[in-house]
Amino acid sequence: MMGNTVGTRCFLLAGKERMKRKLSFFLILVLLCSTMIGLPVFAVGEGNIDGGGGSMGQGNSQNSWSPGNEGVRVTVVRASDRVPVTQPIDLSNKNPAVKYSFGQVCKISYTNGAALVPDTGTYQCYKPTQALPKIISSESLGASNIEEIKSYFTDEQVIRSIASLTGMDFDTLINGEYRLLLEPVAYYRFQGVMIATTATEAALYDEQLGGKLRSKMISLTHKNLPLSMFLETADLGYPAWGGSRTSAASNSDIKSSLGLGIVRFKDAAPQEPELSSYDYEYRTNTEVITAVEVRGGQSDPDHPVSVIFHINGRAYTVDNVYYPEGDSQLAWVRWTTPDEEQTMEITVEVRGEGRPEKGTISVKITDLNENPPPDPNADDRNDNFSPAAIPQKEQVTDASWGVWRPWWQPDWVWHESHDEEEEGYWVDEGWWEFDFDRYSASLTASMELTADEKAPTANGKTLKSGYGFQEKVTTHISTNQTSAVTPAQNAVTYFPEFGYEHYWRLLERMSGGLGMTHEFQENPYSTYGRRTHFSPIWYPDGSYTPYTWLIDCWTPVGMLSMNLTDILTIDGNLWSDWHIAPQNVD
């Protein structure tokens, strides 16, 4: 029914009809308290926190982090409108000699547009009476324990201390209207100066520095710090993290999804199903997955929830959306986008106990097949050409999600009859338990360039400028739930002669299924109708590197994508293959 929280488990016992058995409907709340280190632990909240991490690199005197130099930023947030209602506070077991920070600003404020402002004043943090558990994993101190972190931040005495430090009344804090937003903080030396950042601040700072922070401190700032906390289920407008738990993350992923945990407090009032949804951008004529998250109360076979998607004049119904109280469940639908570019709204309705909830999803559908390169000419020139950096668009190659599966825990109880002439009877006063079935998907792909066979002097991957070449992208998707994953359906190639901008080629899908392949479409400027792209005749000798973004592998938790490149070598130009000689006259 409800998940364990710091050794506390609640059971809902409800009568269930079993063939000719009599029914008895009632609720029993059983509170079981465990001990931790010999002392009673009382939980007043529910931790929505998960974590990962990996090995750390080696530092130096200018750029380094010592394991244990860490803390947690805590902010009280009103759940209804996601507004911080207290000044964030930093907790740490250390007394860090921080010379440079960005003040105490929470992730929500940055998400809403707050600027990153340097602060060289005295850094303030509080040393809690109950020492913080290990937050950031390291090789020397070992991996952090997410259950210990949950236990700490749901302990009543810790919550009371946080309420006091933030100036929040304890009873008001835990009345169900507020959340605790947790953000791991790291204290580390960068460019010889001790600084303090949350994961979000590190990502924003790295963007300001053009990637210099990532280049020096990637194992901490872009891996173990952001992966030390992320959400198990979406909350406060932030999604559950479905990406890698061991690899360095991008700045965009850190800002959108990593470096945070949330503590929720249960409202005494009955909950109705609620709906959370996110906007999408899709491509034309593409099979996609649109998902929403449903929470509120409990959904089980006795009290089921259904979700109805209204898409482009058609209704898609997802029945039997189950989840335990205090948790949530993704519900999704698989459909194909229209052939024409447009914007559209998807209306989503969730039906369960209480009044129906409705939401809308704004969808933008774009056509990537409308901007191919122009016809190359033999006298084209570009005397001022200089190579541009190869792009790195968003790349997500792994995703994970799960589905709650309810099962009945029987509890047969004998009831004596009050009538002496009647026998007693057995009643199953059991309850619904839940197992979480986990699913995942991973995307791998390769890109291969080959000289067109009409290029007479090409040798392997070396050819002269002005000739054409061909491309093949081979994809493979591994998953244990094929019904919830689409192929990687679109591949878009950008070219160095255009600075990887302005023009591109949408590759054609050459096969179906999870092992889909892509090749250039037939080039209308090719004399022989070849699937080719012509390198410009002016392109200088040396490496020639097209870039492909492989996209539109959809899962219930978002899109998988990959950055791909391959290299050709330009050596000479096609004019050198021409020979002019006088005509022989007999």
Secondary structure, 3 states (H helix, E strand, C coil): CCCCECCEECCCCCCCCCCCCCCCCCCCCCCECCEECCEECCECCEEECECCCCCCCCCCCCCECCCCCEEEEEEEEECCCCEECCCCEEECCCCCCCCEECCCCCHHHHHCCCCCCCECCCCCCECCCCCCCCCCCECCCECCCHHHHHHHHCEHHHHHHHHHHHCCCHHHHCCCCEEEEEEEEEEEEECCEEEEEEHHHHHHHHHHCCCHHHHHHHHHHHHHCHHHCECCCCECCECCCCCCCCCCCCHHHHHHHECCEEEECCCCCCCCCEEEECCEEEECCCEEEEEEEEECCCEECCECCEEEEEECCEEEEECCCCECCCCEEEEEEEEECCCCCEEEEEEEEEECCCCCEEEEEEEEEECCCCCCCCCCCCCCCCCCCCCCCCCCCCCECEEEEEEEEEEEECCEEEECCCCCCCCCEEEECCEEEEEEEEEEEEEEEEEEEEECCCCCCCECCEEEECCEEEEEEEEEEEECCHHHCCCCCEEEEECHHHCCCCCEEECEECCCCCCCEEECCCCCCCCCCCCCEECCCCCCCEEECCEEEEEEEEECCEEEEEEEECCEEEEEEHHHHCCCCCCCCC
